[in-house]
Amino acid sequence: MRTLDRKLLRDLHRMWAQLLTISLVIACGVAQLVAFVTCYRSMEISRDAFYDRARFADLFVHLERAPRTLLARIAEVPGIARVEGRVVADFRLDFEGSPDPVLARFVSLDGDPSQRLDALIVSEGRLPEPGSGREAVVSRTFADAHGIHSGDALVAIVNGRKVRLQVVGIGLSPEFIWAPNPRTNFPDAEHFGVVWMDGKALADAMGLSGAFNDALIALNAGARGPEVAASVERLLAPYGGRLVLKRDDQPSNFVIDMKIAQWKSTARFVPIVFLAVAAFLLNLVISRTVHAEREQIATLKALGYSTGSIARHYLLLAVAVSAAGSILGVAFGILEGRAEVKVLTQFFNLPVLLYRLEPSSVAWGAAVSLASGALGAFAAVRRTVRLPPAEAMQPEPPERFQPTILERLGIDRLFGVAGRMVLRDMERHPLRLLLSSLAVALAASLELIGGMAMDSFEAALDVQFRQVQVEDIAVAFDEPRDRQAIRDLGHVPGVRLAEPQRQVAVRLRGRRDQRDVVLEGVEPGSQLRRLRDNQGRPFAVAASGLTLSGPLGAILGVGPGDPVDVEVLEAGARRFSLPVDGFVEDFAGLSGYVDARLLDRKLDERRTSSGAVLSVDPGALADVSRRIEALPAVATFSRPGLDRQQFVEQEADDFRYLYVMLIAIASVITTGMVYNNARIALAVRSRDLATLRILGFTRSEVATVLLGEQAVQLLIGIGAGLALGYQLGVATLRQLPPELFRLAPVLKPSSAVGSAVVVLLVGLASALLVRRQADRLDLIAVLKAHD
């Protein structure tokens, strides 16, 4: 083994603790890269394979009712390769003994299964026999949640009648990979599922024989989706056409694309942060090592070792650390990616969603980490190995000392001797103090982001379910009803108060774009629906205009006073224009609000309601739910308290996982920075510290000299990190897709204090490890002069 190779092994053994902390920082960066890249690639590959297998449609049509003869006219539109009509409806399911309402989306199965768009892929059992009106296939996640298997019975409440269905299969289709409950807009397999059954039977039950209310369209290669969609909408207009969605806007596909985009963004940004910190630490360690070995380097050069071989030796030290970090990072990344995929299977219903390790992510992670390590060491090595041997053998010229600014101002007199030494050293090396504090600030900010996400999530839930939706039960009618239906609900035993709700499906057109949304008619003086923004502040709806959610206004390109064209997507298809009165940052979705009396006038209706909200006596909730479920006019009903519980259960795991991961990452960064700084200071200043001990300084005073700068770095870094973390947290929350939900930035004092305490404790623990080493210094050995 060559001499420099043996020296490399000795250096690795001697500095193993310092190099290990740097390797862990590198491992964090590589792990995030591997985990997120392989995770989104796993999702992309699984999704695309399923789309191809099931012939996922390009356009999706939703309407009130149209004759099947219209399908032939739609098929003649240039660019359309295939069109299929079907029937889709939502019905309640009757689960014996279940006090909670369960909703299912029924989808008809028509035509040849081998050619069908959005084909139903059966994972257990079989498809219903053509013409069989009592056979059904249920979605896999719903079946798993309720323990349903082929051969079991299912009872649906169709138009007030109980219909018994036999489950003959468990399956899924590409448009329900992400299947949200219409009440909460989030997956909830216990209370929402998808049921497929024979097309004729479902059409007969809905009174749509010879008609359809939903269609799927496949386009020819090269066809322009927006132009085809516009042509289809013109054909549908006389039939109450509600919506033509492109694949990009299809709810399930939209959420998947959004999630993949988030992973891609994270995979680009997060690893760079960690590898930059690692490069700084490597530069710090190797520059101090090279500084301490000036005479050794000069001797090696005098003995004939080339500058390149000596430089390569120190670069190999950095590369070895980076390689170890890469190996650890790949291992951690695989574990993290597998855990993330396991969480994803709870939300995305794919036939196969397996974790696929992407070799390219491993290669990129290794290459970037090695490059960062080499870059961190290069500058430090270059300065010393270029010195001539005669100059390098001489001790490095001492720094030119002069009174510092603090000394001139007399501030140093406020501190003892040890404190003055710390202040003097920091003021003479401001860049080192700045960069070290910045790394600690990064650690504190990362942890604060996790706490801020939890606080914002909890605050949004409090606003939505305790200040806005204060009702106990929300009811949706099968069709708009007059106010007598509200009075009937108010007379149900146990109901204290019943208030009407009016919601209308509309298409809003602004200056820039259009969107199909639900326009909510707001009842003046409502006690059960108190409109609040996402920070809990009340807002009022004007008597003569629209109030829009902020993201919807931005999409439409309208401002206060601008007219918005309103097209009603229900029977009658009325059109009118309303001015924008104002905007509100509410909790979720794209929303529009209007005074209920104004809406009635525009629709030429006499106080009709599409639903109601109820306040119920304590203890009567279960009995009232059973009575309401039996009413024929009730299409579905929900309990906001239950919706909140389900929402928390589904989202809390993601937020907890994020929080724990950020705590671990912040701890690694803090440990790496504080321990390395303190350990290097001990190595460089051991002779000075031993001299201080002999001169009569106590161990505590020596520890102050050694670790004082690290304490200041921690305090500065934590303070800056809290400010930086808040700004990063706000920016992170703004990245949430506004069409799904919006969180107002909220930070509890306990979260800020907790973030500071964790970083401080980790930093102190790292510093104490170095103090133990300082207390054990062999004073005689350290003070021996070097020959």
C-alpha distance (Angstrom), angle and dihedral (degrees) to the residues before:
residue distance angle dihedral
M1 . . .
R2 3.78 . .
T3 3.80 120.8 .
L4 3.81 94.5 -113.9
D5 3.79 91.0 48.8
R6 3.81 90.6 54.9
K7 3.79 89.1 48.2
L8 3.79 89.7 51.4
L9 3.81 91.4 54.5
R10 3.80 91.0 48.0
D11 3.83 90.8 50.2
L12 3.80 91.5 49.9
H13 3.80 90.7 50.5
R14 3.80 93.7 45.0
M15 3.82 95.4 49.2
W16 3.80 98.4 32.4
A17 3.83 95.6 126.9
Q18 3.80 94.0 50.1
L19 3.78 93.2 44.8
L20 3.80 91.7 46.5
T21 3.82 92.5 57.9
I22 3.80 89.9 50.3
S23 3.82 90.2 48.1
L24 3.81 89.0 53.7
V25 3.81 91.4 53.5
I26 3.81 89.2 50.5
A27 3.81 89.3 45.7
C28 3.82 90.4 55.8
G29 3.80 91.5 54.8
V30 3.80 94.6 45.2
A31 3.81 91.1 44.9
Q32 3.81 92.3 55.2
L33 3.80 90.9 48.3
V34 3.81 94.2 48.6
A35 3.81 94.3 41.9
F36 3.79 98.0 49.0
V37 3.80 97.9 37.9
T38 3.79 94.0 48.9
C39 3.80 90.8 41.5
Y40 3.80 95.6 55.3
R41 3.78 91.5 40.3
S42 3.81 89.7 52.3
M43 3.78 88.7 51.7
E44 3.81 93.7 46.3
I45 3.81 94.5 48.5
S46 3.82 93.7 45.4
R47 3.81 92.6 45.9
D48 3.81 96.0 46.7
A49 3.80 92.4 47.4
F50 3.80 90.5 51.4
Y51 3.81 92.5 46.1
D52 3.80 91.4 53.0
R53 3.77 94.0 44.8
A54 3.81 94.2 48.4
R55 3.84 96.7 37.9
F56 3.79 95.7 -121.8
A57 3.81 110.6 -146.9
D58 3.81 125.3 -115.8
L59 3.82 98.4 -145.7
F60 3.81 130.3 31.8
V61 3.79 122.3 -157.0
H62 3.82 125.6 -161.8
L63 3.81 121.4 -178.2
E64 3.78 143.5 149.0
R65 3.78 100.4 -106.4
A66 3.79 137.4 -37.4
P67 3.82 134.4 173.2
R68 3.79 116.0 -103.7
T69 3.79 88.7 -120.9
L70 3.80 86.2 74.7
L71 3.82 89.6 67.9
A72 3.80 90.9 70.9
R73 3.81 90.8 54.2
I74 3.81 91.1 48.5
A75 3.82 90.2 50.7
E76 3.82 89.2 57.9
V77 3.82 92.3 61.3
P78 3.83 108.2 112.9
G79 3.80 111.4 -103.2
I80 3.81 97.2 27.7
A81 3.80 115.9 119.3
R82 3.79 98.9 177.1
V83 3.80 139.4 -1.5
E84 3.80 129.3 -167.8
G85 3.79 127.9 -171.2
R86 3.78 122.9 -151.3
V87 3.80 143.5 160.2
V88 3.80 122.6 -107.3
A89 3.81 125.4 -177.7
D90 3.80 139.6 157.7
F91 3.82 119.2 -125.9
R92 3.76 135.2 170.9
L93 3.78 120.3 -111.4
D94 3.78 122.5 -140.1
F95 3.80 112.1 -134.8
E96 3.78 110.0 180.0
G97 3.78 111.8 -122.7
S98 3.81 94.8 11.2
P99 3.82 111.8 124.4
D100 3.80 92.4 -168.4
P101 3.82 125.3 82.6
V102 3.81 115.7 -108.8
L103 3.80 120.8 -159.7
A104 3.80 129.0 -164.9
R105 3.78 132.3 -169.8
F106 3.79 108.9 -136.4
V107 3.81 115.6 -150.7
S108 3.79 123.8 -171.7
L109 3.81 122.9 -127.0
D110 3.80 111.9 -142.5
G111 3.79 135.1 166.9
D112 3.79 132.4 4.4
P113 3.84 110.8 -16.6
S114 3.81 90.9 -146.1
Q115 3.84 91.4 59.2
R116 3.80 100.8 32.1
L117 3.83 118.9 125.1
D118 3.80 115.5 -125.2
A119 3.77 86.0 18.5
L120 3.78 118.3 -152.5
I121 3.81 109.0 -118.0
V122 3.80 110.3 -153.5
S123 3.80 115.8 -149.0
E124 3.81 95.4 176.8
G125 3.81 129.7 24.8
R126 3.82 121.8 -11.0
L127 3.79 144.9 -70.9
P128 3.83 119.3 -82.3
E129 3.80 114.8 -89.6
P130 3.83 112.2 -104.7
G131 3.80 109.9 -96.2
S132 3.80 93.7 18.1
G133 3.78 107.7 128.6
R134 3.80 96.4 -175.2
E135 3.81 101.9 53.6
A136 3.79 124.3 90.5
V137 3.79 144.5 171.9
V138 3.80 119.1 -141.9
S139 3.82 129.6 -154.8
R140 3.78 115.8 -94.0
T141 3.82 99.0 -122.7
F142 3.80 91.1 49.0
A143 3.80 91.2 48.6
D144 3.80 91.4 49.3
A145 3.81 91.9 49.4
H146 3.81 92.3 53.0
G147 3.80 99.9 32.0
I148 3.81 92.6 -116.0
H149 3.83 119.9 166.1
S150 3.78 136.5 174.9
G151 3.79 109.4 -70.0
D152 3.80 95.6 32.4
A153 3.80 122.3 121.8
L154 3.80 126.7 -117.4
V155 3.80 126.0 -165.8
A156 3.81 118.8 -150.9
I157 3.80 126.5 -172.3
V158 3.81 103.6 -135.7
N159 3.81 115.8 -178.7
G160 3.79 90.7 -24.4
R161 3.82 94.6 -48.1
K162 3.78 126.8 106.9
V163 3.78 111.9 -123.7
R164 3.81 119.5 -168.6
L165 3.79 115.0 -143.4
Q166 3.78 130.3 -173.3
V167 3.78 115.8 -135.2
V168 3.81 107.1 -133.2
G169 3.80 98.3 168.2
I170 3.80 149.5 11.0
G171 3.79 116.2 -134.5
L172 3.77 150.7 133.7
S173 3.79 142.1 -141.4
P174 3.83 131.7 -148.1
E175 3.80 95.9 -106.8
F176 3.82 91.0 61.9
I177 3.80 101.0 48.2
W178 3.79 83.8 115.0
A179 3.80 106.1 31.1
P180 3.83 111.7 -178.4
N181 3.76 124.6 -166.7
P182 3.85 105.5 -111.7
R183 3.80 89.6 -133.4
T184 3.82 96.5 57.3
N185 3.82 103.2 15.8
F186 3.82 89.0 -130.4
P187 3.81 130.6 99.9
D188 3.79 112.2 -87.7
A189 3.80 110.5 167.4
E190 3.80 93.3 -179.8
H191 3.81 93.5 60.6
F192 3.80 104.7 23.3
G193 3.78 133.1 45.0
V194 3.79 143.2 150.9
V195 3.80 124.2 -110.3
W196 3.81 125.4 -168.6
M197 3.81 122.0 -160.7
D198 3.79 141.4 158.8
G199 3.80 112.5 -55.2
K200 3.81 98.1 -133.0
A201 3.81 93.6 49.5
L202 3.79 93.0 50.3
A203 3.81 92.6 45.0
D204 3.80 91.0 51.6
A205 3.81 91.2 49.2
M206 3.82 89.8 51.9
G207 3.78 95.2 43.5
L208 3.80 90.0 -114.8
S209 3.79 101.2 122.0
G210 3.79 107.2 156.2
A211 3.81 90.0 9.5
F212 3.79 140.8 84.0
N213 3.80 137.2 -153.6
D214 3.78 99.7 -166.5
A215 3.81 135.3 41.6
L216 3.80 140.8 -173.6
I217 3.80 123.0 -148.3
A218 3.80 130.6 -164.7
L219 3.81 117.4 -160.8
N220 3.76 131.2 -143.7
A221 3.78 117.5 -109.8
G222 3.78 109.4 -82.4
A223 3.80 95.1 17.8
R224 3.81 116.1 141.3
G225 3.78 108.7 -120.2
P226 3.84 98.9 -156.4
E227 3.81 93.0 50.6
V228 3.81 92.7 47.5
A229 3.80 90.9 46.8
A230 3.82 91.2 52.5
S231 3.82 90.8 51.2
V232 3.81 91.5 49.7
E233 3.80 91.6 48.8
R234 3.80 90.6 55.2
L235 3.82 89.7 54.5
L236 3.80 91.7 47.8
A237 3.81 97.4 47.5
P238 3.82 96.1 92.3
Y239 3.80 90.6 50.9
G240 3.78 100.8 54.7
G241 3.78 93.9 -93.9
R242 3.78 106.5 -165.2
L243 3.75 108.9 -179.6
V244 3.79 144.5 -3.2
L245 3.77 109.3 -167.1
K246 3.77 127.1 -168.4
R247 3.78 116.9 -137.7
D248 3.81 91.1 -104.3
D249 3.82 89.7 59.0
Q250 3.80 96.9 43.2
P251 3.84 102.7 119.4
S252 3.80 98.0 -124.7
N253 3.79 95.0 44.1
F254 3.82 91.8 43.1
V255 3.81 92.5 57.0
I256 3.81 92.5 46.0
D257 3.81 92.0 50.1
M258 3.81 89.9 47.7
K259 3.80 92.2 51.2
I260 3.80 92.4 48.5
A261 3.81 90.7 48.7
Q262 3.82 90.0 52.8
W263 3.80 91.4 51.9
K264 3.79 91.3 48.9
S265 3.79 91.6 51.2
T266 3.81 91.6 48.0
A267 3.80 91.9 47.5
R268 3.82 89.7 55.2
F269 3.79 99.3 45.4
V270 3.82 111.5 30.8
P271 3.86 99.7 55.0
I272 3.81 90.8 51.6
V273 3.80 90.7 59.0
F274 3.80 93.9 52.8
L275 3.78 95.2 43.0
A276 3.80 90.7 49.9
V277 3.82 89.9 54.2
A278 3.82 89.7 47.0
A279 3.80 91.5 50.5
F280 3.80 90.0 52.1
L281 3.82 91.8 49.7
L282 3.78 92.2 48.1
N283 3.78 90.3 49.8
L284 3.79 89.2 50.5
V285 3.81 95.2 48.4
I286 3.79 97.7 42.5
S287 3.81 94.7 42.7
R288 3.82 89.4 54.4
T289 3.82 90.3 44.8
V290 3.79 92.4 50.2
H291 3.80 90.1 45.8
A292 3.80 91.0 53.5
E293 3.82 91.7 47.6
R294 3.83 99.0 49.5
E295 3.78 92.5 120.0
Q296 3.81 92.7 46.6
I297 3.79 90.7 51.5
A298 3.81 90.9 49.4
T299 3.80 90.9 49.8
L300 3.80 91.7 50.2
K301 3.78 91.2 50.9
A302 3.80 91.0 47.7
L303 3.81 89.2 52.5
G304 3.80 90.3 56.1
Y305 3.80 104.4 -92.9
S306 3.78 109.9 145.1
T307 3.76 124.0 -121.4
G308 3.81 89.2 -117.7
S309 3.82 94.3 54.6
I310 3.83 92.0 49.1
A311 3.80 91.9 47.1
R312 3.79 89.6 47.7
H313 3.81 89.7 53.6
Y314 3.80 93.2 58.7
L315 3.78 92.8 40.4
L316 3.81 88.7 53.5
L317 3.80 87.9 55.1
A318 3.81 89.4 57.7
V319 3.80 92.1 42.5
A320 3.80 91.3 51.5
V321 3.81 90.2 54.1
S322 3.81 91.0 47.0
A323 3.80 91.9 47.9
A324 3.80 91.4 51.9
G325 3.81 89.6 48.7
S326 3.80 90.6 49.1
I327 3.81 92.5 52.3
L328 3.80 91.9 48.1
G329 3.80 90.5 43.9
V330 3.78 93.9 52.9
A331 3.80 90.5 49.4
F332 3.82 92.6 47.9
G333 3.81 90.5 43.0
I334 3.78 92.0 55.5
L335 3.81 91.5 49.8
E336 3.81 92.0 46.4
G337 3.80 92.4 46.1
R338 3.79 92.5 50.5
A339 3.80 90.4 49.9
E340 3.83 90.8 49.8
V341 3.82 91.9 49.3
K342 3.80 89.1 50.7
V343 3.82 89.0 55.1
L344 3.82 91.0 46.7
T345 3.80 92.6 56.4
Q346 3.82 87.4 65.9
F347 3.82 90.5 61.2
F348 3.81 107.4 26.7
N349 3.78 117.7 59.1
L350 3.80 106.3 -151.0
P351 3.82 127.7 154.8
V352 3.80 88.7 -125.2
L353 3.79 126.3 10.2
L354 3.78 106.0 170.2
Y355 3.76 127.0 165.7
R356 3.80 108.5 -107.2
L357 3.77 117.0 -165.7
E358 3.78 108.4 -136.8
P359 3.84 110.2 -141.8
S360 3.81 88.9 -157.8
S361 3.82 91.3 60.4
V362 3.79 90.7 51.2
A363 3.81 90.8 48.4
W364 3.80 92.9 47.2
G365 3.80 92.5 45.8
A366 3.80 92.0 50.9
A367 3.80 93.5 44.2
V368 3.81 95.0 48.1
S369 3.81 93.3 45.2
L370 3.80 92.3 49.0
A371 3.79 90.5 47.3
S372 3.81 92.2 49.8
G373 3.79 90.6 49.1
A374 3.78 93.1 49.6
L375 3.80 91.1 45.4
G376 3.79 91.6 50.7
A377 3.80 91.3 52.6
F378 3.79 99.7 38.3
A379 3.80 99.7 77.0
A380 3.80 92.9 45.6
V381 3.80 93.4 49.6
R382 3.79 95.1 43.2
R383 3.81 94.4 58.4
T384 3.80 95.4 56.1
V385 3.80 106.5 33.1
R386 3.82 90.0 56.3
L387 3.84 91.5 62.5
P388 3.82 116.4 103.4
P389 3.86 112.7 -110.0
A390 3.81 93.8 -113.5
E391 3.81 92.2 53.5
A392 3.79 94.4 42.8
M393 3.82 92.1 52.6
Q394 3.76 90.0 60.5
P395 3.81 118.4 82.3
E396 3.77 113.3 -94.8
P397 3.79 110.6 -94.2
P398 3.79 110.5 -100.1
E399 3.75 119.5 -108.5
R400 3.78 117.2 -95.0
F401 3.76 103.4 -108.5
Q402 3.76 125.7 -156.7
P403 3.77 134.2 157.2
T404 3.78 111.8 -68.3
I405 3.78 124.9 -131.7
L406 3.81 91.7 -102.6
E407 3.79 90.3 51.8
R408 3.80 91.8 50.3
L409 3.77 89.8 51.0
G410 3.79 90.8 48.7
I411 3.80 93.5 -124.0
D412 3.81 91.4 125.8
R413 3.81 89.1 69.0
L414 3.80 88.3 71.5
F415 3.79 89.0 69.6
G416 3.76 135.6 61.2
V417 3.78 124.8 -109.9
A418 3.81 93.3 -86.1
G419 3.80 91.7 47.8
R420 3.81 91.9 50.2
M421 3.79 90.2 52.2
V422 3.81 90.3 52.9
L423 3.81 93.3 48.2
R424 3.79 92.1 47.3
D425 3.80 92.9 50.9
M426 3.81 93.3 48.0
E427 3.80 94.0 48.4
R428 3.79 91.0 50.8
H429 3.83 92.2 51.1
P430 3.84 104.0 38.9
L431 3.81 95.6 152.8
R432 3.78 92.2 57.1
L433 3.81 90.1 49.4
L434 3.80 91.7 47.4
L435 3.81 96.8 49.2
S436 3.81 94.2 43.7
S437 3.80 91.4 48.7
L438 3.80 89.5 48.4
A439 3.81 91.3 55.9
V440 3.82 91.0 50.5
A441 3.82 88.7 47.1
L442 3.79 89.1 54.5
A443 3.81 90.8 52.9
A444 3.81 92.5 48.7
S445 3.81 92.0 46.1
L446 3.81 92.9 51.6
E447 3.77 91.8 53.5
L448 3.79 91.9 45.5
I449 3.81 89.9 54.1
G450 3.80 89.8 59.2
G451 3.78 92.9 49.5
M452 3.79 91.9 44.9
A453 3.81 91.3 52.0
M454 3.81 90.3 53.3
D455 3.82 92.5 46.5
S456 3.82 93.2 47.8
F457 3.79 91.6 47.9
E458 3.80 93.1 50.6
A459 3.81 92.3 45.6
A460 3.81 91.7 51.2
L461 3.79 90.7 51.1
D462 3.78 90.3 49.7
V463 3.80 91.5 52.1
Q464 3.79 95.2 45.3
F465 3.79 100.9 42.5
R466 3.81 103.5 27.4
Q467 3.81 103.4 33.2
V468 3.82 106.7 24.9
Q469 3.80 105.2 27.8
V470 3.79 99.6 39.9
E471 3.80 93.4 150.1
D472 3.81 122.1 107.4
I473 3.82 96.2 -142.8
A474 3.81 132.7 21.5
V475 3.81 116.9 -158.6
A476 3.81 128.5 -161.3
F477 3.82 118.8 -161.3
D478 3.80 123.6 -140.6
E479 3.83 87.9 -120.0
P480 3.82 135.9 -4.4
R481 3.81 109.5 -65.2
D482 3.79 133.7 -166.3
R483 3.78 122.2 -108.1
Q484 3.79 92.5 -89.9
A485 3.81 87.5 78.3
I486 3.81 88.7 58.6
R487 3.77 91.5 50.4
D488 3.82 90.6 49.3
L489 3.81 90.3 53.5
G490 3.78 90.1 49.0
H491 3.83 89.3 57.2
V492 3.82 93.8 55.7
P493 3.84 106.7 115.0
G494 3.79 109.6 -101.5
V495 3.82 95.8 25.0
R496 3.79 110.9 120.1
L497 3.80 99.1 180.0
A498 3.82 135.4 7.3
E499 3.80 121.9 -167.4
P500 3.82 127.3 -176.3
Q501 3.77 125.9 -115.0
R502 3.78 126.2 -160.5
Q503 3.78 119.9 -166.1
V504 3.78 123.8 169.7
A505 3.81 129.1 -172.0
V506 3.80 106.4 -126.7
R507 3.78 141.3 166.2
L508 3.80 113.0 -130.0
R509 3.81 118.1 -157.4
G510 3.78 120.8 -166.4
R511 3.77 135.8 168.4
R512 3.79 95.8 -74.6
D513 3.80 110.1 22.8
Q514 3.77 146.9 -14.5
R515 3.78 135.3 -118.5
D516 3.79 136.3 -171.2
V517 3.79 108.8 -131.1
V518 3.78 141.9 151.5
L519 3.80 112.2 -96.6
E520 3.79 111.4 -149.4
G521 3.77 121.1 -148.9
V522 3.80 107.6 -143.5
E523 3.79 118.0 -145.8
P524 3.83 112.3 -138.6
G525 3.79 111.3 -117.1
S526 3.80 95.5 13.6
Q527 3.81 112.2 172.3
L528 3.82 97.9 -168.7
R529 3.80 101.4 44.6
R530 3.79 108.0 46.4
L531 3.75 108.3 176.5
R532 3.80 113.9 -130.4
D533 3.77 133.9 167.0
N534 3.79 119.9 -122.9
Q535 3.81 90.3 -85.2
G536 3.80 93.3 55.1
R537 3.81 96.7 -105.3
P538 3.83 114.9 140.3
F539 3.77 119.3 -120.0
A540 3.77 130.3 -169.7
V541 3.79 128.7 -138.3
A542 3.80 116.0 -129.5
A543 3.79 119.6 -120.0
S544 3.82 93.8 -127.4
G545 3.81 109.5 32.4
L546 3.79 150.5 38.2
T547 3.77 127.9 -82.4
L548 3.80 110.3 -156.7
S549 3.78 133.6 -170.2
G550 3.80 110.1 -105.9
P551 3.83 96.0 -113.4
L552 3.82 91.2 49.3
G553 3.79 91.1 52.6
A554 3.81 90.2 50.0
I555 3.81 91.7 50.1
L556 3.80 92.4 48.8
G557 3.81 91.3 44.7
V558 3.80 95.4 -131.0
G559 3.78 134.8 136.2
P560 3.82 135.2 -165.8
G561 3.80 110.6 -51.3
D562 3.81 95.1 15.7
P563 3.81 115.2 130.0
V564 3.81 119.3 -114.7
D565 3.79 121.2 -159.8
V566 3.82 110.5 -132.0
E567 3.81 119.0 -158.8
V568 3.80 115.2 -174.3
L569 3.81 111.2 -136.3
E570 3.78 95.6 -157.6
A571 3.75 135.6 80.6
G572 3.79 109.5 -47.0
A573 3.81 94.2 29.8
R574 3.79 94.9 -139.9
R575 3.79 121.4 -173.5
F576 3.78 128.7 -156.1
S577 3.79 140.7 147.9
L578 3.80 129.4 -118.0
P579 3.82 130.6 -178.2
V580 3.80 120.8 -120.1
D581 3.78 108.5 -107.8
G582 3.81 97.8 -177.4
F583 3.79 148.7 -47.1
V584 3.76 135.3 -102.7
E585 3.80 133.6 -165.4
D586 3.78 99.7 -135.6
F587 3.79 127.4 172.5
A588 3.78 108.7 -96.1
G589 3.78 146.1 4.7
L590 3.78 130.7 -0.6
S591 3.77 108.2 -56.1
G592 3.78 138.9 -175.8
Y593 3.81 125.4 -168.1
V594 3.79 130.5 -165.8
D595 3.79 135.4 167.5
A596 3.82 107.7 -87.0
R597 3.83 92.3 -133.1
L598 3.80 91.5 53.1
L599 3.81 90.0 48.7
D600 3.80 91.4 51.8
R601 3.81 90.6 52.2
K602 3.80 92.6 49.2
L603 3.81 91.2 48.7
D604 3.80 92.0 42.9
E605 3.79 89.9 -126.8
R606 3.77 132.4 141.6
R607 3.79 104.6 -125.5
T608 3.79 100.0 -58.8
S609 3.80 124.1 173.6
S610 3.79 132.3 -150.9
G611 3.79 91.3 -161.8
A612 3.76 146.9 -22.4
V613 3.79 142.1 -123.7
L614 3.79 119.8 -137.2
S615 3.78 137.3 -159.0
V616 3.81 111.0 -150.4
D617 3.80 133.3 -161.9
P618 3.81 113.9 -102.5
G619 3.79 109.5 -94.2
A620 3.82 94.0 19.3
L621 3.80 97.3 83.7
A622 3.82 96.9 100.6
D623 3.82 93.2 45.6
V624 3.83 92.9 47.3
S625 3.81 90.5 48.2
R626 3.80 91.1 54.7
R627 3.81 92.4 48.6
I628 3.81 93.3 48.2
E629 3.79 92.3 46.9
A630 3.81 89.0 59.2
L631 3.81 94.3 54.4
P632 3.84 110.5 106.1
A633 3.82 94.6 -145.4
V634 3.83 92.8 58.2
A635 3.79 112.3 94.6
T636 3.79 94.2 -179.3
F637 3.76 141.3 -26.6
S638 3.78 135.9 -159.8
R639 3.76 140.8 -162.8
P640 3.84 113.6 -133.9
G641 3.79 91.0 -154.3
L642 3.79 89.5 59.2
D643 3.80 91.7 44.0
R644 3.79 89.9 54.3
Q645 3.79 91.9 50.1
Q646 3.80 92.2 50.4
F647 3.78 92.4 45.9
V648 3.80 92.1 51.2
E649 3.80 92.8 47.7
Q650 3.80 92.2 51.8
E651 3.80 98.9 43.1
A652 3.79 101.0 33.7
D653 3.80 93.5 72.7
D654 3.79 91.4 56.1
F655 3.81 92.5 49.1
R656 3.81 93.2 45.6
Y657 3.79 90.9 49.4
L658 3.80 90.0 50.4
Y659 3.80 92.0 47.8
V660 3.82 95.1 49.2
M661 3.80 91.5 45.8
L662 3.81 92.3 51.0
I663 3.82 91.5 48.4
A664 3.80 90.1 52.9
I665 3.80 92.6 47.2
A666 3.82 92.9 46.9
S667 3.81 90.1 50.0
V668 3.81 91.9 51.5
I669 3.81 92.6 50.1
T670 3.82 92.9 46.6
T671 3.79 92.8 47.4
G672 3.77 92.4 47.6
M673 3.78 93.5 49.7
V674 3.82 101.3 41.1
Y675 3.79 97.1 39.2
N676 3.80 94.5 47.1
N677 3.79 94.0 46.2
A678 3.80 91.9 48.6
R679 3.80 94.3 43.1
I680 3.80 92.4 49.6
A681 3.80 90.9 47.3
L682 3.79 89.0 52.6
A683 3.80 92.5 49.7
V684 3.80 93.7 47.7
R685 3.79 98.0 40.4
S686 3.81 102.2 34.0
R687 3.84 91.3 111.0
D688 3.81 91.3 50.7
L689 3.80 92.0 46.9
A690 3.78 92.2 49.6
T691 3.81 89.2 50.2
L692 3.80 90.0 52.9
R693 3.80 90.6 52.0
I694 3.80 91.2 52.3
L695 3.81 90.2 48.0
G696 3.81 89.1 58.8
F697 3.80 104.9 -92.6
T698 3.81 113.1 146.7
R699 3.78 122.9 -123.7
S700 3.80 89.9 -105.8
E701 3.80 91.7 53.7
V702 3.80 91.1 47.8
A703 3.81 89.4 48.8
T704 3.81 88.6 51.7
V705 3.78 90.5 54.4
L706 3.81 91.1 46.7
L707 3.81 100.2 42.0
G708 3.80 103.1 24.7
E709 3.78 93.2 94.7
Q710 3.82 90.8 49.9
A711 3.82 89.7 52.3
V712 3.79 91.2 51.5
Q713 3.81 90.3 47.0
L714 3.79 89.6 52.7
L715 3.80 94.0 49.4
I716 3.80 94.3 45.5
G717 3.79 91.8 43.0
I718 3.80 94.1 49.2
G719 3.80 92.8 48.8
A720 3.79 92.9 47.6
G721 3.80 90.9 41.1
L722 3.79 93.2 57.4
A723 3.81 90.8 52.9
L724 3.81 92.3 43.4
G725 3.80 92.2 44.8
Y726 3.79 92.1 54.1
Q727 3.80 91.8 52.6
L728 3.81 92.1 45.6
G729 3.79 89.6 47.1
V730 3.81 91.2 53.4
A731 3.81 89.9 48.6
T732 3.82 90.8 48.5
L733 3.80 93.0 51.7
R734 3.78 89.7 50.0
Q735 3.80 88.9 58.6
L736 3.81 91.2 65.2
P737 3.82 110.6 109.7
P738 3.82 103.9 -98.0
E739 3.80 92.4 -150.7
L740 3.81 89.0 66.4
F741 3.79 107.9 36.0
R742 3.79 143.5 -34.6
L743 3.78 129.8 -143.9
A744 3.77 122.4 -157.8
P745 3.83 111.2 -137.7
V746 3.80 109.0 -100.4
L747 3.79 125.7 171.1
K748 3.79 121.1 -177.2
P749 3.83 117.6 -149.2
S750 3.81 88.5 -123.4
S751 3.81 90.8 59.3
A752 3.81 92.6 49.9
V753 3.79 91.8 47.2
G754 3.80 91.1 45.8
S755 3.81 91.9 52.3
A756 3.80 91.4 49.8
V757 3.81 93.1 46.3
V758 3.80 94.5 50.2
V759 3.81 93.2 50.6
L760 3.81 91.3 43.5
L761 3.81 93.7 50.2
V762 3.80 92.9 46.9
G763 3.81 90.2 48.6
L764 3.81 93.0 47.9
A765 3.79 91.6 48.3
S766 3.80 90.3 52.4
A767 3.80 91.6 47.9
L768 3.80 92.5 48.9
L769 3.79 90.3 56.1
V770 3.79 88.8 58.5
R771 3.81 92.2 44.7
R772 3.78 89.9 57.5
Q773 3.78 88.3 55.6
A774 3.82 90.6 48.5
D775 3.82 91.6 50.9
R776 3.81 89.1 55.6
L777 3.82 96.2 53.3
D778 3.80 114.1 138.8
L779 3.81 97.6 -129.9
I780 3.81 95.2 -164.1
A781 3.82 94.2 49.1
V782 3.78 93.2 45.5
L783 3.82 93.7 49.8
K784 3.77 95.3 50.9
A785 3.80 109.8 115.9
H786 3.79 116.8 -114.9
D787 3.79 113.6 -116.8
